[in-house]
Amino acid sequence: MPELPEVEVTRRRIEPWLVGRRLLRVETTGPSYFFLTPPARLRRLLPGRSVRSLERRGKYLLAGLDDGSRLLLHLGMTGQLFTAGAASVRLLSAAARAALAPEEQPRFAPDAHTHLRLFFADEGPPVLFRDVRKFGKVQLLGPGEESERLRRLGTDALALGGEALFEAARGRKLAIKSLLLDQSVVAGTGNIYADEALFLAGVRPRRPARRVTRAECEALAEAMRRVMLRSIETGGSSISDYVAPDGADGGYQDERQVYARAGAPCPGCGTPIRRIVLGQRSAHYCPRCQR
Ligand SMILES: [Zn+2]
């Protein structure tokens, strides 16, 4: 699932293809849970609007339009936001992928999973939103309209302070990792970066939040920022279906120290990394370096 760094990389790379352009035509697939705003309404209201800005809030992207309305986009589990012409094997179905030699990776042609297609008055490349599993979201917020989803978001993971995390952890019995994944506490975190930050801070994922000290909360907030900034710098983690808007691969998956490394030696002490299941999700940690 794309986490804050992947969404931020998407924002930076898609921004030049959205901001300053005027929408001419919008094509969608049929109504589904993917569209929080009925697709017919998007097709009617978006043409003629110009995109003024593209912001990120947690894992949401928010395009500001010239009439004060805003287009909210969430990549969900498998969402891909890119420009036509991007080339990446991850834009193909698993079957199509398996049938291809690496040198035969064709340019992407919109398929049945491409739920939103934005065409612009300048006749340049359209912007496409593809999502195989459809857990992504599209919503048009009218001028001044608030979003319940945005209102519920906690502090952005890049702005998280140790003291605020410590306050949020007071009296909480739940595992510290589950607290970090709670978007109403820390917006933008997900499984990969929570595991990595906990490793750097030396805190076990399962420790009850209320037992994490103030100093450890400082270390955790700092580690979270560090791993996320580093991931943004390397283009994010290219895992499962995530693809940067230009089809480029990220490099962060090569730098992970614990996530998805069960059984491999800890980079700090050599002890095999352990994998446990916590709140129905996997967690990875070093039983020696993390307490
Ligand atoms: Zn270790």
Residues whose N, C-alpha, C, O or C-beta is under 5 A from the ligand:
A	BS01	ZN	C266 G268 C269 G270 T271 C286 R288 C289
